[in-house]
Amino acid sequence: MAKTCEEIYISRIENGIRGIKMGNKTPEEVNLQPVFNKLKPLNPHMCDDLNDKYIKVVTDFNNKPQKVQNKRR
């Protein structure tokens, strides 16, 4: 069964939050602001709840010391 736009936006936001939380992605790589803007007219309460989670995860990400990755050449 096909997903609605609302379901797609919510899953994209949840997956982005999960990626930041696990340390696989940075907030810049996830780029969720356009998705929040699309979700807001469809379901403002869910958008607000997800935005609160996103802000908390980004705050934790910014307060956590960053690991230096050695890239292979």
mmCIF file of the N, C-alpha and C atoms, coordinates in Angstrom:
data_MODEL
# 
_entry.id   MODEL 
# 
loop_
_atom_site.group_PDB 
_atom_site.id 
_atom_site.type_symbol 
_atom_site.label_atom_id 
_atom_site.label_alt_id 
_atom_site.label_comp_id 
_atom_site.label_asym_id 
_atom_site.label_entity_id 
_atom_site.label_seq_id 
_atom_site.pdbx_PDB_ins_code 
_atom_site.Cartn_x 
_atom_site.Cartn_y 
_atom_site.Cartn_z 
_atom_site.occupancy 
_atom_site.B_iso_or_equiv 
_atom_site.pdbx_formal_charge 
_atom_site.auth_seq_id 
_atom_site.auth_comp_id 
_atom_site.auth_asym_id 
_atom_site.auth_atom_id 
_atom_site.pdbx_PDB_model_num 
ATOM 1   N N  . MET A 1 1  ? 0.836  -1.173 0.000  1.00 0.00 ? 1  MET A N  1 
ATOM 2   C CA . MET A 1 1  ? 0.000  0.000  0.000  1.00 0.00 ? 1  MET A CA 1 
ATOM 3   C C  . MET A 1 1  ? 0.884  1.240  0.000  1.00 0.00 ? 1  MET A C  1 
ATOM 4   N N  . ALA A 1 2  ? 0.524  2.220  -0.737 1.00 0.00 ? 2  ALA A N  1 
ATOM 5   C CA . ALA A 1 2  ? 1.329  3.434  -0.872 1.00 0.00 ? 2  ALA A CA 1 
ATOM 6   C C  . ALA A 1 2  ? 1.231  4.289  0.391  1.00 0.00 ? 2  ALA A C  1 
ATOM 7   N N  . LYS A 1 3  ? 2.337  4.959  0.696  1.00 0.00 ? 3  LYS A N  1 
ATOM 8   C CA . LYS A 1 3  ? 2.371  5.864  1.838  1.00 0.00 ? 3  LYS A CA 1 
ATOM 9   C C  . LYS A 1 3  ? 1.875  7.243  1.418  1.00 0.00 ? 3  LYS A C  1 
ATOM 10  N N  . THR A 1 4  ? 1.286  7.936  2.353  1.00 0.00 ? 4  THR A N  1 
ATOM 11  C CA . THR A 1 4  ? 0.882  9.312  2.089  1.00 0.00 ? 4  THR A CA 1 
ATOM 12  C C  . THR A 1 4  ? 2.098  10.223 2.228  1.00 0.00 ? 4  THR A C  1 
ATOM 13  N N  . CYS A 1 5  ? 1.984  11.440 1.749  1.00 0.00 ? 5  CYS A N  1 
ATOM 14  C CA . CYS A 1 5  ? 3.069  12.408 1.886  1.00 0.00 ? 5  CYS A CA 1 
ATOM 15  C C  . CYS A 1 5  ? 3.402  12.624 3.362  1.00 0.00 ? 5  CYS A C  1 
ATOM 16  N N  . GLU A 1 6  ? 2.374  12.694 4.181  1.00 0.00 ? 6  GLU A N  1 
ATOM 17  C CA . GLU A 1 6  ? 2.578  12.907 5.616  1.00 0.00 ? 6  GLU A CA 1 
ATOM 18  C C  . GLU A 1 6  ? 3.427  11.788 6.214  1.00 0.00 ? 6  GLU A C  1 
ATOM 19  N N  . GLU A 1 7  ? 3.130  10.541 5.873  1.00 0.00 ? 7  GLU A N  1 
ATOM 20  C CA . GLU A 1 7  ? 3.895  9.402  6.391  1.00 0.00 ? 7  GLU A CA 1 
ATOM 21  C C  . GLU A 1 7  ? 5.345  9.438  5.903  1.00 0.00 ? 7  GLU A C  1 
ATOM 22  N N  . ILE A 1 8  ? 5.540  9.825  4.671  1.00 0.00 ? 8  ILE A N  1 
ATOM 23  C CA . ILE A 1 8  ? 6.893  9.909  4.118  1.00 0.00 ? 8  ILE A CA 1 
ATOM 24  C C  . ILE A 1 8  ? 7.698  10.986 4.845  1.00 0.00 ? 8  ILE A C  1 
ATOM 25  N N  . TYR A 1 9  ? 7.093  12.152 5.062  1.00 0.00 ? 9  TYR A N  1 
ATOM 26  C CA . TYR A 1 9  ? 7.785  13.237 5.754  1.00 0.00 ? 9  TYR A CA 1 
ATOM 27  C C  . TYR A 1 9  ? 8.134  12.833 7.185  1.00 0.00 ? 9  TYR A C  1 
ATOM 28  N N  . ILE A 1 10 ? 7.202  12.197 7.872  1.00 0.00 ? 10 ILE A N  1 
ATOM 29  C CA . ILE A 1 10 ? 7.438  11.784 9.261  1.00 0.00 ? 10 ILE A CA 1 
ATOM 30  C C  . ILE A 1 10 ? 8.553  10.752 9.322  1.00 0.00 ? 10 ILE A C  1 
ATOM 31  N N  . SER A 1 11 ? 8.548  9.767  8.430  1.00 0.00 ? 11 SER A N  1 
ATOM 32  C CA . SER A 1 11 ? 9.605  8.752  8.460  1.00 0.00 ? 11 SER A CA 1 
ATOM 33  C C  . SER A 1 11 ? 10.958 9.358  8.107  1.00 0.00 ? 11 SER A C  1 
ATOM 34  N N  . ARG A 1 12 ? 10.981 10.310 7.180  1.00 0.00 ? 12 ARG A N  1 
ATOM 35  C CA . ARG A 1 12 ? 12.246 10.969 6.822  1.00 0.00 ? 12 ARG A CA 1 
ATOM 36  C C  . ARG A 1 12 ? 12.818 11.739 8.016  1.00 0.00 ? 12 ARG A C  1 
ATOM 37  N N  . ILE A 1 13 ? 11.942 12.442 8.746  1.00 0.00 ? 13 ILE A N  1 
ATOM 38  C CA . ILE A 1 13 ? 12.388 13.190 9.915  1.00 0.00 ? 13 ILE A CA 1 
ATOM 39  C C  . ILE A 1 13 ? 12.873 12.237 11.006 1.00 0.00 ? 13 ILE A C  1 
ATOM 40  N N  . GLU A 1 14 ? 12.108 11.170 11.265 1.00 0.00 ? 14 GLU A N  1 
ATOM 41  C CA . GLU A 1 14 ? 12.510 10.204 12.293 1.00 0.00 ? 14 GLU A CA 1 
ATOM 42  C C  . GLU A 1 14 ? 13.831 9.530  11.939 1.00 0.00 ? 14 GLU A C  1 
ATOM 43  N N  . ASN A 1 15 ? 14.029 9.188  10.678 1.00 0.00 ? 15 ASN A N  1 
ATOM 44  C CA . ASN A 1 15 ? 15.290 8.573  10.253 1.00 0.00 ? 15 ASN A CA 1 
ATOM 45  C C  . ASN A 1 15 ? 16.450 9.555  10.356 1.00 0.00 ? 15 ASN A C  1 
ATOM 46  N N  . GLY A 1 16 ? 16.203 10.817 10.043 1.00 0.00 ? 16 GLY A N  1 
ATOM 47  C CA . GLY A 1 16 ? 17.248 11.828 10.194 1.00 0.00 ? 16 GLY A CA 1 
ATOM 48  C C  . GLY A 1 16 ? 17.645 12.014 11.644 1.00 0.00 ? 16 GLY A C  1 
ATOM 49  N N  . ILE A 1 17 ? 16.656 12.061 12.535 1.00 0.00 ? 17 ILE A N  1 
ATOM 50  C CA . ILE A 1 17 ? 16.933 12.184 13.969 1.00 0.00 ? 17 ILE A CA 1 
ATOM 51  C C  . ILE A 1 17 ? 17.725 10.982 14.450 1.00 0.00 ? 17 ILE A C  1 
ATOM 52  N N  . ARG A 1 18 ? 17.345 9.786  14.002 1.00 0.00 ? 18 ARG A N  1 
ATOM 53  C CA . ARG A 1 18 ? 18.050 8.571  14.389 1.00 0.00 ? 18 ARG A CA 1 
ATOM 54  C C  . ARG A 1 18 ? 19.499 8.597  13.903 1.00 0.00 ? 18 ARG A C  1 
ATOM 55  N N  . GLY A 1 19 ? 19.726 9.075  12.681 1.00 0.00 ? 19 GLY A N  1 
ATOM 56  C CA . GLY A 1 19 ? 21.081 9.153  12.141 1.00 0.00 ? 19 GLY A CA 1 
ATOM 57  C C  . GLY A 1 19 ? 21.963 10.099 12.936 1.00 0.00 ? 19 GLY A C  1 
ATOM 58  N N  . ILE A 1 20 ? 21.400 11.224 13.360 1.00 0.00 ? 20 ILE A N  1 
ATOM 59  C CA . ILE A 1 20 ? 22.163 12.171 14.174 1.00 0.00 ? 20 ILE A CA 1 
ATOM 60  C C  . ILE A 1 20 ? 22.452 11.569 15.543 1.00 0.00 ? 20 ILE A C  1 
ATOM 61  N N  . LYS A 1 21 ? 21.443 10.934 16.127 1.00 0.00 ? 21 LYS A N  1 
ATOM 62  C CA . LYS A 1 21 ? 21.586 10.352 17.456 1.00 0.00 ? 21 LYS A CA 1 
ATOM 63  C C  . LYS A 1 21 ? 22.655 9.259  17.477 1.00 0.00 ? 21 LYS A C  1 
ATOM 64  N N  . MET A 1 22 ? 22.724 8.462  16.416 1.00 0.00 ? 22 MET A N  1 
ATOM 65  C CA . MET A 1 22 ? 23.698 7.379  16.350 1.00 0.00 ? 22 MET A CA 1 
ATOM 66  C C  . MET A 1 22 ? 25.085 7.881  15.956 1.00 0.00 ? 22 MET A C  1 
ATOM 67  N N  . GLY A 1 23 ? 25.179 9.119  15.489 1.00 0.00 ? 23 GLY A N  1 
ATOM 68  C CA . GLY A 1 23 ? 26.466 9.688  15.113 1.00 0.00 ? 23 GLY A CA 1 
ATOM 69  C C  . GLY A 1 23 ? 26.866 9.404  13.683 1.00 0.00 ? 23 GLY A C  1 
ATOM 70  N N  . ASN A 1 24 ? 25.966 8.857  12.887 1.00 0.00 ? 24 ASN A N  1 
ATOM 71  C CA . ASN A 1 24 ? 26.273 8.560  11.487 1.00 0.00 ? 24 ASN A CA 1 
ATOM 72  C C  . ASN A 1 24 ? 26.181 9.786  10.590 1.00 0.00 ? 24 ASN A C  1 
ATOM 73  N N  . LYS A 1 25 ? 25.357 10.747 10.987 1.00 0.00 ? 25 LYS A N  1 
ATOM 74  C CA . LYS A 1 25 ? 25.138 11.940 10.174 1.00 0.00 ? 25 LYS A CA 1 
ATOM 75  C C  . LYS A 1 25 ? 25.230 13.183 11.040 1.00 0.00 ? 25 LYS A C  1 
ATOM 76  N N  . THR A 1 26 ? 25.502 14.296 10.391 1.00 0.00 ? 26 THR A N  1 
ATOM 77  C CA . THR A 1 26 ? 25.483 15.589 11.067 1.00 0.00 ? 26 THR A CA 1 
ATOM 78  C C  . THR A 1 26 ? 24.161 16.270 10.733 1.00 0.00 ? 26 THR A C  1 
ATOM 79  N N  . PRO A 1 27 ? 23.765 17.272 11.511 1.00 0.00 ? 27 PRO A N  1 
ATOM 80  C CA . PRO A 1 27 ? 22.527 17.993 11.177 1.00 0.00 ? 27 PRO A CA 1 
ATOM 81  C C  . PRO A 1 27 ? 22.570 18.625 9.782  1.00 0.00 ? 27 PRO A C  1 
ATOM 82  N N  . GLU A 1 28 ? 23.745 19.043 9.332  1.00 0.00 ? 28 GLU A N  1 
ATOM 83  C CA . GLU A 1 28 ? 23.863 19.630 8.003  1.00 0.00 ? 28 GLU A CA 1 
ATOM 84  C C  . GLU A 1 28 ? 23.626 18.583 6.914  1.00 0.00 ? 28 GLU A C  1 
ATOM 85  N N  . GLU A 1 29 ? 24.104 17.363 7.140  1.00 0.00 ? 29 GLU A N  1 
ATOM 86  C CA . GLU A 1 29 ? 23.918 16.301 6.155  1.00 0.00 ? 29 GLU A CA 1 
ATOM 87  C C  . GLU A 1 29 ? 22.457 15.872 6.059  1.00 0.00 ? 29 GLU A C  1 
ATOM 88  N N  . VAL A 1 30 ? 21.766 15.893 7.177  1.00 0.00 ? 30 VAL A N  1 
ATOM 89  C CA . VAL A 1 30 ? 20.373 15.446 7.204  1.00 0.00 ? 30 VAL A CA 1 
ATOM 90  C C  . VAL A 1 30 ? 19.458 16.464 6.529  1.00 0.00 ? 30 VAL A C  1 
ATOM 91  N N  . ASN A 1 31 ? 19.670 17.760 6.796  1.00 0.00 ? 31 ASN A N  1 
ATOM 92  C CA . ASN A 1 31 ? 18.923 18.854 6.165  1.00 0.00 ? 31 ASN A CA 1 
ATOM 93  C C  . ASN A 1 31 ? 17.409 18.637 6.252  1.00 0.00 ? 31 ASN A C  1 
ATOM 94  N N  . LEU A 1 32 ? 16.872 18.686 7.468  1.00 0.00 ? 32 LEU A N  1 
ATOM 95  C CA . LEU A 1 32 ? 15.457 18.397 7.684  1.00 0.00 ? 32 LEU A CA 1 
ATOM 96  C C  . LEU A 1 32 ? 14.544 19.618 7.609  1.00 0.00 ? 32 LEU A C  1 
ATOM 97  N N  . GLN A 1 33 ? 15.077 20.814 7.551  1.00 0.00 ? 33 GLN A N  1 
ATOM 98  C CA . GLN A 1 33 ? 14.226 22.002 7.569  1.00 0.00 ? 33 GLN A CA 1 
ATOM 99  C C  . GLN A 1 33 ? 13.192 22.027 6.433  1.00 0.00 ? 33 GLN A C  1 
ATOM 100 N N  . PRO A 1 34 ? 13.560 21.690 5.185  1.00 0.00 ? 34 PRO A N  1 
ATOM 101 C CA . PRO A 1 34 ? 12.536 21.666 4.126  1.00 0.00 ? 34 PRO A CA 1 
ATOM 102 C C  . PRO A 1 34 ? 11.432 20.630 4.402  1.00 0.00 ? 34 PRO A C  1 
ATOM 103 N N  . VAL A 1 35 ? 11.794 19.524 5.034  1.00 0.00 ? 35 VAL A N  1 
ATOM 104 C CA . VAL A 1 35 ? 10.802 18.491 5.333  1.00 0.00 ? 35 VAL A CA 1 
ATOM 105 C C  . VAL A 1 35 ? 9.855  18.976 6.428  1.00 0.00 ? 35 VAL A C  1 
ATOM 106 N N  . PHE A 1 36 ? 10.397 19.665 7.443  1.00 0.00 ? 36 PHE A N  1 
ATOM 107 C CA . PHE A 1 36 ? 9.543  20.255 8.470  1.00 0.00 ? 36 PHE A CA 1 
ATOM 108 C C  . PHE A 1 36 ? 8.572  21.263 7.851  1.00 0.00 ? 36 PHE A C  1 
ATOM 109 N N  . ASN A 1 37 ? 9.052  22.056 6.909  1.00 0.00 ? 37 ASN A N  1 
ATOM 110 C CA . ASN A 1 37 ? 8.196  23.054 6.253  1.00 0.00 ? 37 ASN A CA 1 
ATOM 111 C C  . ASN A 1 37 ? 7.061  22.391 5.466  1.00 0.00 ? 37 ASN A C  1 
ATOM 112 N N  . LYS A 1 38 ? 7.315  21.223 4.892  1.00 0.00 ? 38 LYS A N  1 
ATOM 113 C CA . LYS A 1 38 ? 6.274  20.515 4.153  1.00 0.00 ? 38 LYS A CA 1 
ATOM 114 C C  . LYS A 1 38 ? 5.281  19.825 5.086  1.00 0.00 ? 38 LYS A C  1 
ATOM 115 N N  . LEU A 1 39 ? 5.760  19.350 6.232  1.00 0.00 ? 39 LEU A N  1 
ATOM 116 C CA . LEU A 1 39 ? 4.894  18.641 7.173  1.00 0.00 ? 39 LEU A CA 1 
ATOM 117 C C  . LEU A 1 39 ? 3.997  19.590 7.957  1.00 0.00 ? 39 LEU A C  1 
ATOM 118 N N  . LYS A 1 40 ? 4.464  20.797 8.220  1.00 0.00 ? 40 LYS A N  1 
ATOM 119 C CA . LYS A 1 40 ? 3.744  21.751 9.072  1.00 0.00 ? 40 LYS A CA 1 
ATOM 120 C C  . LYS A 1 40 ? 2.286  21.966 8.643  1.00 0.00 ? 40 LYS A C  1 
ATOM 121 N N  . PRO A 1 41 ? 1.970  22.214 7.376  1.00 0.00 ? 41 PRO A N  1 
ATOM 122 C CA . PRO A 1 41 ? 0.559  22.414 7.022  1.00 0.00 ? 41 PRO A CA 1 
ATOM 123 C C  . PRO A 1 41 ? -0.279 21.134 7.119  1.00 0.00 ? 41 PRO A C  1 
ATOM 124 N N  . LEU A 1 42 ? 0.356  19.971 6.973  1.00 0.00 ? 42 LEU A N  1 
ATOM 125 C CA . LEU A 1 42 ? -0.387 18.716 6.991  1.00 0.00 ? 42 LEU A CA 1 
ATOM 126 C C  . LEU A 1 42 ? -0.741 18.265 8.409  1.00 0.00 ? 42 LEU A C  1 
ATOM 127 N N  . ASN A 1 43 ? 0.238  18.382 9.318  1.00 0.00 ? 43 ASN A N  1 
ATOM 128 C CA . ASN A 1 43 ? 0.026  17.923 10.686 1.00 0.00 ? 43 ASN A CA 1 
ATOM 129 C C  . ASN A 1 43 ? 0.884  18.771 11.623 1.00 0.00 ? 43 ASN A C  1 
ATOM 130 N N  . PRO A 1 44 ? 0.390  19.936 12.033 1.00 0.00 ? 44 PRO A N  1 
ATOM 131 C CA . PRO A 1 44 ? 1.206  20.859 12.826 1.00 0.00 ? 44 PRO A CA 1 
ATOM 132 C C  . PRO A 1 44 ? 1.613  20.316 14.195 1.00 0.00 ? 44 PRO A C  1 
ATOM 133 N N  . HIS A 1 45 ? 0.748  19.515 14.819 1.00 0.00 ? 45 HIS A N  1 
ATOM 134 C CA . HIS A 1 45 ? 1.081  18.997 16.154 1.00 0.00 ? 45 HIS A CA 1 
ATOM 135 C C  . HIS A 1 45 ? 2.207  17.964 16.092 1.00 0.00 ? 45 HIS A C  1 
ATOM 136 N N  . MET A 1 46 ? 2.157  17.087 15.108 1.00 0.00 ? 46 MET A N  1 
ATOM 137 C CA . MET A 1 46 ? 3.224  16.104 14.931 1.00 0.00 ? 46 MET A CA 1 
ATOM 138 C C  . MET A 1 46 ? 4.519  16.812 14.559 1.00 0.00 ? 46 MET A C  1 
ATOM 139 N N  . CYS A 1 47 ? 4.430  17.845 13.748 1.00 0.00 ? 47 CYS A N  1 
ATOM 140 C CA . CYS A 1 47 ? 5.600  18.619 13.353 1.00 0.00 ? 47 CYS A CA 1 
ATOM 141 C C  . CYS A 1 47 ? 6.256  19.254 14.574 1.00 0.00 ? 47 CYS A C  1 
ATOM 142 N N  . ASP A 1 48 ? 5.436  19.805 15.463 1.00 0.00 ? 48 ASP A N  1 
ATOM 143 C CA . ASP A 1 48 ? 5.979  20.413 16.679 1.00 0.00 ? 48 ASP A CA 1 
ATOM 144 C C  . ASP A 1 48 ? 6.658  19.376 17.578 1.00 0.00 ? 48 ASP A C  1 
ATOM 145 N N  . ASP A 1 49 ? 6.044  18.194 17.712 1.00 0.00 ? 49 ASP A N  1 
ATOM 146 C CA . ASP A 1 49 ? 6.635  17.134 18.525 1.00 0.00 ? 49 ASP A CA 1 
ATOM 147 C C  . ASP A 1 49 ? 7.970  16.675 17.947 1.00 0.00 ? 49 ASP A C  1 
ATOM 148 N N  . LEU A 1 50 ? 8.009  16.464 16.649 1.00 0.00 ? 50 LEU A N  1 
ATOM 149 C CA . LEU A 1 50 ? 9.257  16.032 16.007 1.00 0.00 ? 50 LEU A CA 1 
ATOM 150 C C  . LEU A 1 50 ? 10.313 17.128 16.052 1.00 0.00 ? 50 LEU A C  1 
ATOM 151 N N  . ASN A 1 51 ? 9.893  18.369 15.939 1.00 0.00 ? 51 ASN A N  1 
ATOM 152 C CA . ASN A 1 51 ? 10.835 19.481 16.016 1.00 0.00 ? 51 ASN A CA 1 
ATOM 153 C C  . ASN A 1 51 ? 11.473 19.562 17.406 1.00 0.00 ? 51 ASN A C  1 
ATOM 154 N N  . ASP A 1 52 ? 10.680 19.298 18.447 1.00 0.00 ? 52 ASP A N  1 
ATOM 155 C CA . ASP A 1 52 ? 11.227 19.276 19.805 1.00 0.00 ? 52 ASP A CA 1 
ATOM 156 C C  . ASP A 1 52 ? 12.281 18.180 19.948 1.00 0.00 ? 52 ASP A C  1 
ATOM 157 N N  . LYS A 1 53 ? 11.993 16.984 19.398 1.00 0.00 ? 53 LYS A N  1 
ATOM 158 C CA . LYS A 1 53 ? 12.969 15.885 19.434 1.00 0.00 ? 53 LYS A CA 1 
ATOM 159 C C  . LYS A 1 53 ? 14.234 16.260 18.664 1.00 0.00 ? 53 LYS A C  1 
ATOM 160 N N  . TYR A 1 54 ? 14.037 16.882 17.491 1.00 0.00 ? 54 TYR A N  1 
ATOM 161 C CA . TYR A 1 54 ? 15.163 17.275 16.648 1.00 0.00 ? 54 TYR A CA 1 
ATOM 162 C C  . TYR A 1 54 ? 16.053 18.285 17.367 1.00 0.00 ? 54 TYR A C  1 
ATOM 163 N N  . ILE A 1 55 ? 15.448 19.278 18.010 1.00 0.00 ? 55 ILE A N  1 
ATOM 164 C CA . ILE A 1 55 ? 16.215 20.293 18.729 1.00 0.00 ? 55 ILE A CA 1 
ATOM 165 C C  . ILE A 1 55 ? 17.018 19.649 19.854 1.00 0.00 ? 55 ILE A C  1 
ATOM 166 N N  . LYS A 1 56 ? 16.414 18.699 20.573 1.00 0.00 ? 56 LYS A N  1 
ATOM 167 C CA . LYS A 1 56 ? 17.116 18.023 21.663 1.00 0.00 ? 56 LYS A CA 1 
ATOM 168 C C  . LYS A 1 56 ? 18.303 17.216 21.143 1.00 0.00 ? 56 LYS A C  1 
ATOM 169 N N  . VAL A 1 57 ? 18.100 16.496 20.053 1.00 0.00 ? 57 VAL A N  1 
ATOM 170 C CA . VAL A 1 57 ? 19.172 15.672 19.483 1.00 0.00 ? 57 VAL A CA 1 
ATOM 171 C C  . VAL A 1 57 ? 20.307 16.550 18.944 1.00 0.00 ? 57 VAL A C  1 
ATOM 172 N N  . VAL A 1 58 ? 19.968 17.652 18.290 1.00 0.00 ? 58 VAL A N  1 
ATOM 173 C CA . VAL A 1 58 ? 20.997 18.557 17.748 1.00 0.00 ? 58 VAL A CA 1 
ATOM 174 C C  . VAL A 1 58 ? 21.765 19.217 18.895 1.00 0.00 ? 58 VAL A C  1 
ATOM 175 N N  . THR A 1 59 ? 21.074 19.590 19.964 1.00 0.00 ? 59 THR A N  1 
ATOM 176 C CA . THR A 1 59 ? 21.749 20.176 21.128 1.00 0.00 ? 59 THR A CA 1 
ATOM 177 C C  . THR A 1 59 ? 22.721 19.176 21.731 1.00 0.00 ? 59 THR A C  1 
ATOM 178 N N  . ASP A 1 60 ? 22.284 17.922 21.882 1.00 0.00 ? 60 ASP A N  1 
ATOM 179 C CA . ASP A 1 60 ? 23.174 16.878 22.402 1.00 0.00 ? 60 ASP A CA 1 
ATOM 180 C C  . ASP A 1 60 ? 24.356 16.657 21.459 1.00 0.00 ? 60 ASP A C  1 
ATOM 181 N N  . PHE A 1 61 ? 24.102 16.687 20.159 1.00 0.00 ? 61 PHE A N  1 
ATOM 182 C CA . PHE A 1 61 ? 25.158 16.498 19.161 1.00 0.00 ? 61 PHE A CA 1 
ATOM 183 C C  . PHE A 1 61 ? 26.202 17.610 19.266 1.00 0.00 ? 61 PHE A C  1 
ATOM 184 N N  . ASN A 1 62 ? 25.744 18.845 19.430 1.00 0.00 ? 62 ASN A N  1 
ATOM 185 C CA . ASN A 1 62 ? 26.661 19.978 19.505 1.00 0.00 ? 62 ASN A CA 1 
ATOM 186 C C  . ASN A 1 62 ? 27.447 20.002 20.808 1.00 0.00 ? 62 ASN A C  1 
ATOM 187 N N  . ASN A 1 63 ? 26.888 19.441 21.882 1.00 0.00 ? 63 ASN A N  1 
ATOM 188 C CA . ASN A 1 63 ? 27.583 19.424 23.170 1.00 0.00 ? 63 ASN A CA 1 
ATOM 189 C C  . ASN A 1 63 ? 28.542 18.253 23.299 1.00 0.00 ? 63 ASN A C  1 
ATOM 190 N N  . LYS A 1 64 ? 28.375 17.234 22.455 1.00 0.00 ? 64 LYS A N  1 
ATOM 191 C CA . LYS A 1 64 ? 29.227 16.055 22.518 1.00 0.00 ? 64 LYS A CA 1 
ATOM 192 C C  . LYS A 1 64 ? 30.549 16.350 21.812 1.00 0.00 ? 64 LYS A C  1 
ATOM 193 N N  . PRO A 1 65 ? 31.686 15.949 22.422 1.00 0.00 ? 65 PRO A N  1 
ATOM 194 C CA . PRO A 1 65 ? 32.958 16.166 21.716 1.00 0.00 ? 65 PRO A CA 1 
ATOM 195 C C  . PRO A 1 65 ? 33.014 15.336 20.436 1.00 0.00 ? 65 PRO A C  1 
ATOM 196 N N  . GLN A 1 66 ? 33.464 15.962 19.372 1.00 0.00 ? 66 GLN A N  1 
ATOM 197 C CA . GLN A 1 66 ? 33.508 15.311 18.061 1.00 0.00 ? 66 GLN A CA 1 
ATOM 198 C C  . GLN A 1 66 ? 34.749 14.442 17.937 1.00 0.00 ? 66 GLN A C  1 
ATOM 199 N N  . LYS A 1 67 ? 34.577 13.274 17.334 1.00 0.00 ? 67 LYS A N  1 
ATOM 200 C CA . LYS A 1 67 ? 35.696 12.378 17.080 1.00 0.00 ? 67 LYS A CA 1 
ATOM 201 C C  . LYS A 1 67 ? 36.376 12.793 15.780 1.00 0.00 ? 67 LYS A C  1 
ATOM 202 N N  . VAL A 1 68 ? 37.679 12.692 15.764 1.00 0.00 ? 68 VAL A N  1 
ATOM 203 C CA . VAL A 1 68 ? 38.421 12.987 14.543 1.00 0.00 ? 68 VAL A CA 1 
ATOM 204 C C  . VAL A 1 68 ? 38.540 11.684 13.769 1.00 0.00 ? 68 VAL A C  1 
ATOM 205 N N  . GLN A 1 69 ? 38.063 11.697 12.548 1.00 0.00 ? 69 GLN A N  1 
ATOM 206 C CA . GLN A 1 69 ? 38.108 10.499 11.719 1.00 0.00 ? 69 GLN A CA 1 
ATOM 207 C C  . GLN A 1 69 ? 39.328 10.545 10.832 1.00 0.00 ? 69 GLN A C  1 
ATOM 208 N N  . ASN A 1 70 ? 40.088 9.465  10.825 1.00 0.00 ? 70 ASN A N  1 
ATOM 209 C CA . ASN A 1 70 ? 41.221 9.342  9.926  1.00 0.00 ? 70 ASN A CA 1 
ATOM 210 C C  . ASN A 1 70 ? 40.738 8.696  8.635  1.00 0.00 ? 70 ASN A C  1 
ATOM 211 N N  . LYS A 1 71 ? 40.832 9.452  7.550  1.00 0.00 ? 71 LYS A N  1 
ATOM 212 C CA . LYS A 1 71 ? 40.388 8.923  6.257  1.00 0.00 ? 71 LYS A CA 1 
ATOM 213 C C  . LYS A 1 71 ? 41.562 8.251  5.575  1.00 0.00 ? 71 LYS A C  1 
ATOM 214 N N  . ARG A 1 72 ? 41.271 7.110  4.996  1.00 0.00 ? 72 ARG A N  1 
ATOM 215 C CA . ARG A 1 72 ? 42.310 6.404  4.251  1.00 0.00 ? 72 ARG A CA 1 
ATOM 216 C C  . ARG A 1 72 ? 42.530 7.073  2.912  1.00 0.00 ? 72 ARG A C  1 
ATOM 217 N N  . ARG A 1 73 ? 43.739 7.027  2.454  1.00 0.00 ? 73 ARG A N  1 
ATOM 218 C CA . ARG A 1 73 ? 44.053 7.615  1.154  1.00 0.00 ? 73 ARG A CA 1 
ATOM 219 C C  . ARG A 1 73 ? 44.166 6.563  0.109  1.00 0.00 ? 73 ARG A C  1 
# 
